[in-house]
Amino acid sequence: MNNLLVVISGPSGGGKGTVINKLLPRNPDEYKRISTYTTRPRRPDEDEQGQYSFISQQEYDRLFVQGRLMACSRVDGRSYRCSYT
């Protein structure tokens, strides 16, 4: 099997989620969304099945120490990472 990683990148509010939400239904057996963890508070319109998994800073630090996270960023003092496990 060949695997291709596609990265959709852009500024906050730039439409990344819209593009991803259009691509995923086209071929659900091939397109997968990675798990993205954040320590920021959940917004009123967000749920756990959405773009982020909301975790505490303590849980984030534990996953980091275990080497289970990649693609680090910090925005407004909050941590964001993607999981590859």
Secondary structure, 3 states (H helix, E strand, C coil): CCCCCCCCCCCCCCCHHHHHHHHHHHCCCCCCCCEEEECCCCCCCCCCCCCEEECCHHHHHHHHHCCCEEEEEEECCEEEEEECC
